[in-house]
Amino acid sequence: MKRRFRVTTAAGPALPAPWAAAILLRMTDRPYFKNAKALAITVLLWTAISALGALQTYSDNLRVGRSSHYPTLLVTWFIEYALPLIALSAGLSAALARWPALIRRPRNVVALFLGLVLVFQPAQWTYMAWLRGYLHIASLDDARQLLLKMLLVGWFSTTGTFAAILAIAYFRQARERELAWQRSQTDMLNLRLALEEQRMLALCAQLEPHFLFNALNAISALVRGGDKPLALGGIGRLSDLLRYALAASGRNTATVADELRFVHDYLALQRLRYGDRLRVHIDGDGDLLHDVACPPLLLQPLIENALRHDLDCHEGPSDIRLSFARDGDTLSVRVTNPISAQASPNPGTGLGLANTRDRLRLMHEGASLRAAAHDGRFVAEVRLPLVD
C-alpha cells in the first residue's frame, strides 16, 4: 500500500526559502555535491526549516482545536517541501558554479526562470500531488480542480529560492572579480617593488666602486708624495671606510648620525692628502640625527663633490660647510662650497649626486636633493622626512 503524507492546512505554509538559501550558500563557497560536508550542511539547514514550519503548523492546529502529531508534520514538511528545494538549491548552485556564463546576460536569466516555471514547478506540483494522493483523476473536471488547487502551492518558496541563489551567484562573481583585481594590483605592486629594489641595488653597485676608485686615488696621491708613514695611515683609514661601505651595502637605510661619522673618517683620509687646506665647518650636529633615516653613503658623495669643486680648483684652503637644521617635519642637510672659475660648468650632474638623488626618491617620496648655485656658492640640499 502506498504511504501517503497529508498536510493539515488547506494551503501550503509559506517557506522562508530566500534567507535560507542565502545562509546555505554563504556557508560554503564551493558547488554542492563537491564534498560530503556541503551536502550535509544543505540537508541540515533544510531540516531545521522543516522543523520550524512543522512547529508553526502544529501551533495553528492547536489554536483551532485540530488534532495533530508533530513528528508526522515534521516528516511531511521535509518530504513535501524541503526535498524539492534541496534539489533546486543544489542543482542550480552547482550549475552556476560550473557555468558562470549562464547568468551573464539577461536573456539567459529569463531562460532559466522559464525553465523553473515550465519544468521545475510542474514537477514539484506533480510530486506533491502524488504524495497527497491527488493523482486519482477520473475526469477532466478532476484535472482542472487539481490544477487550481496546486497553482497556489510553492510559488513563493520556489521563486524566492531562485532569486536568492541568483543574487548570491552575482555577489560571488563580483567578489571574485574584486579579488582578481586586488591580486593583479598586488602583483603589480610586488613587481614594482622588485624593480625598485633592483634599481636600488644597481645604484649602490655604481656608487660603491665610484667611492672606492676615488679613495684609491687619494691613497695613490700620498704614495706618489713619497711619505710612507702617511700612506700607511691612509691605507688604515681606507680600510675603516671600506668596512663601513661593505656593511652599508647590506641594508637599505642608515641614520644620519652614522653617515656623519663616516664623513668624519672620510675627511680624515682626505686630510692626509690635503693637510691644513682641508677645512670643513659642521653645524647642527645633535641628537636628532640619530633618529632620521637616510640611504647609506648619502653624505660622502656630497662632501666629495664639494672637495672636487673647491680644493682641486685653487691653491688656498677650502671653505666647505655642512649644516643640519630641522624645518617643520623635515631635516634639511646642506653642503655648500664656493664656486670657482676652474670648476666644471654644471657640477650637479656628477655620478655621485645623480645616484644620490635617485636613491632618495626610491627611499621616500618626501625625500629630495636640490643642487644649484646661489650667491656665489654651490649648494646641495637634502631634505629628509621626519618619520615618527
Secondary structure, 3 states (H helix, E strand, C coil): CCCCCCCCCCCCCCCCHHHHHHHHHHCCCCCCCCCHHHHHHHHHHHHHHHHHHHHHHHHHHHHHCCCCCHHHHHHHHHHHHHHHHHHHHHHHHHHHHHCHHHHCCHHHHHHHHHHHHHHHHHHHHHHHHHHHCCCCCCCHHHHHHHHHHHHCCCHHHHHHHHHHHHHHHHHHHHHHHHHHHHHHHHHHHHHHHHHHHHHHHHHHHHHHHHHHHHHHHHHHHHHHCCCHHHHHHHHHHHHHHHHHHHHHCCCCCEEHHHHHHHHHHHHHHHHHHHHHHCCEEEECCCHHHHHCEECCCCHHHHHHHHHHCCHHHCCCCCCEEEEEEEECCEEEEEEEEECCCCCCCCHHHCHHHHHHHHHHHHHCCCCEEEEEEECCEEEEEEEEECCC
